[in-house]
Amino acid sequence: MKWPTTASADRTISAPSGQTRRGLLRSLPGLLLALPAAAQRHSRVTLPFESVEGLILLTIQANQKTATLVLDTGSVSTFVSPEIAGVSNPHGLADLRKSQNTMLIAGKAAVRSVTLSLDGDALFVVPVMVITLSELSHRIGRKLDGILGQSFLHSFHSITIDYKTSHIEFAY
């Protein structure tokens, strides 16, 4: 609906509902606060990344722990270390078989579900494979806590990598 206009800046103009334009503008912040939290949440998160040996490293929250993970768009699965997954004995499958969070054991890896957060607000529960990453960590000279693959990345509408600023934007 088109608002009527006037040449006088100090006059109040009535809106069709009987409210004034100024009154509507004053009530706008209150209306925004009344929206559900999901509607107010930002749909984009931008994170810095570090490029090491051609790998993109992100620091995010995994099971409420700060974790450094490799972004791997070619990996179907997401992998995390036993420490992030909460596995006390990574080589003892008996511990994993007893855990309620373990969905499957294949070879020396177990599938569990882990909560990942990019910004501390939006949470994503993702199935992950629990593996040791000591060889990859040793190769790049950094402790790695996991690999973000398609099981996590498919949660987003788009992912934009800006190499010039070393930032990644996740849109959901």
Phi and psi in degrees as a GROMACS rama.xvg file:
@    title "Ramachandran Plot"
@    xaxis  label "Phi"
@    yaxis  label "Psi"
@TYPE xy
-85.1829  131.324  LYS-2
-81.5111  140.679  TRP-3
-70.128  150.653  PRO-4
-117.881  162.747  THR-5
-144.424  158.332  THR-6
-82.5671  -21.6424  ALA-7
-87.9612  121.148  SER-8
-75.5084  -22.5636  ALA-9
-94.8009  -1.73326  ASP-10
-85.8405  145.144  ARG-11
-92.9642  133.539  THR-12
-106.026  131.49  ILE-13
-79.2  138.468  SER-14
-89.6627  160.859  ALA-15
-56.2598  -28.7854  PRO-16
-82.3748  -1.76799  SER-17
98.1298  -16.5073  GLY-18
-78.9534  164.179  GLN-19
-96.7847  159.263  THR-20
-60.7403  -42.2601  ARG-21
-63.3425  -40.3528  ARG-22
-63.2184  -39.7497  GLY-23
-64.5393  -42.4117  LEU-24
-65.5866  -36.6965  LEU-25
-68.0818  -32.8823  ARG-26
-85.657  -8.92988  SER-27
-57.7625  -46.3174  LEU-28
-58.7371  -38.9683  PRO-29
-65.2181  -38.7222  GLY-30
-65.0574  -39.3843  LEU-31
-65.5601  -37.2795  LEU-32
-68.2352  -24.9454  LEU-33
-80.4314  -11.5234  ALA-34
-65.619  150.805  LEU-35
-59.4439  152.594  PRO-36
-57.6561  -37.6838  ALA-37
-64.0098  -34.096  ALA-38
-73.8734  -27.1996  ALA-39
-82.9466  -22.7195  GLN-40
-62.8488  141.004  ARG-41
-68.0542  143.394  HIS-42
-99.1934  5.6515  SER-43
-133.368  139.559  ARG-44
-129.154  129.464  VAL-45
-112.939  128.961  THR-46
-125.433  145.87  LEU-47
-75.0491  152.245  PRO-48
-132.814  164.847  PHE-49
-122.109  135.84  GLU-50
-101.976  118.54  SER-51
-131.198  122.095  VAL-52
53.3776  35.7954  GLU-53
79.5872  2.58736  GLY-54
-100.503  142.845  LEU-55
-93.3523  118.874  ILE-56
-107.445  129.263  LEU-57
-117.583  145.241  LEU-58
-108.148  118.377  THR-59
-136.253  -177.973  ILE-60
-98.9199  129.527  GLN-61
-129.929  117.796  ALA-62
50.5628  43.0075  ASN-63
63.8735  23.9049  GLN-64
-121.962  143.542  LYS-65
-70.8207  128.63  THR-66
-136.95  143.549  ALA-67
-103.971  121.136  THR-68
-126.823  149.742  LEU-69
-86.3955  133.367  VAL-70
-85.8134  118.028  LEU-71
-130.927  96.0219  ASP-72
-68.8349  -15.8368  THR-73
-89.3008  -7.5037  GLY-74
-89.6996  129.223  SER-75
-70.8467  -38.4921  VAL-76
-103.013  163.603  SER-77
-106.799  138.49  THR-78
-121.657  142.536  PHE-79
-135.353  159.008  VAL-80
-73.5064  160.022  SER-81
-57.908  -35.2232  PRO-82
-61.8748  -44.6016  GLU-83
-68.5942  -38.6471  ILE-84
-75.4846  -12.5233  ALA-85
81.0389  28.5608  GLY-86
-96.8599  121.827  VAL-87
-76.2731  -32.4996  SER-88
-127.59  93.2615  ASN-89
-63.3473  -23.5899  PRO-90
-96.3942  -9.0933  HIS-91
-97.9966  101.288  GLY-92
-66.5822  -18.5946  LEU-93
-61.4481  -40.5965  ALA-94
-60.7287  -40.8091  ASP-95
-68.7653  -38.046  LEU-96
-64.8348  -30.3657  ARG-97
-81.0278  -18.875  LYS-98
-74.8513  137.386  SER-99
-72.5389  -21.8457  GLN-100
-83.2417  -10.7877  ASN-101
-81.7958  125.916  THR-102
-97.963  -30.6071  MET-103
-161.211  145.995  LEU-104
-121.672  125.545  ILE-105
-131.963  111.135  ALA-106
63.7636  -122.212  GLY-107
-104.209  15.8702  LYS-108
-120.078  147.479  ALA-109
-121.09  143.72  ALA-110
-95.6509  126.353  VAL-111
-133.409  174.722  ARG-112
-112.041  137.428  SER-113
-129.563  144.826  VAL-114
-94.6373  121.542  THR-115
-112.766  143.235  LEU-116
-139.166  131.214  SER-117
-83.7271  -39.8674  LEU-118
-120.433  9.07475  ASP-119
81.3639  -5.28562  GLY-120
-112.233  -65.7308  ASP-121
-73.7027  128.246  ALA-122
-111.609  139.356  LEU-123
-126.413  121.212  PHE-124
-93.0492  118.69  VAL-125
-126.489  136.284  VAL-126
-72.1843  132.878  PRO-127
-132.013  157.133  VAL-128
-97.118  134.357  MET-129
-95.1613  117.049  VAL-130
-140.939  161.766  ILE-131
-86.9367  141.134  THR-132
-116.055  24.4229  LEU-133
-64.5761  -36.8956  SER-134
-66.359  -45.9705  GLU-135
-66.9168  -40.8771  LEU-136
-59.1268  -44.1469  SER-137
-64.2717  -41.5884  HIS-138
-61.5123  -39.9474  ARG-139
-98.1029  -3.84779  ILE-140
74.0931  24.403  GLY-141
-138.793  145.536  ARG-142
-74.461  123.917  LYS-143
-110.63  141.457  LEU-144
-106.88  -6.5358  ASP-145
170.319  -178.145  GLY-146
-132.642  123.159  ILE-147
-87.5078  115.567  LEU-148
-114.787  -166.008  GLY-149
-61.4736  -28.9584  GLN-150
-61.2188  -23.8631  SER-151
-98.1644  -44.3341  PHE-152
-65.2636  -27.9924  LEU-153
-68.1255  -7.67773  HIS-154
-71.6814  -11.7254  SER-155
-109.899  148.855  PHE-156
-69.9631  -43.542  HIS-157
-153.259  156.258  SER-158
-133.092  123.786  ILE-159
-115.984  124.357  THR-160
-104.495  121.684  ILE-161
-110.033  100.236  ASP-162
-69.7074  -29.9226  TYR-163
-65.7799  -39.4481  LYS-164
-99.8546  -4.02537  THR-165
56.8035  48.7525  SER-166
-130.94  149.488  HIS-167
-122.55  133.508  ILE-168
-108.971  124.65  GLU-169
-104.343  122.453  PHE-170
-110.129  128.555  ALA-171
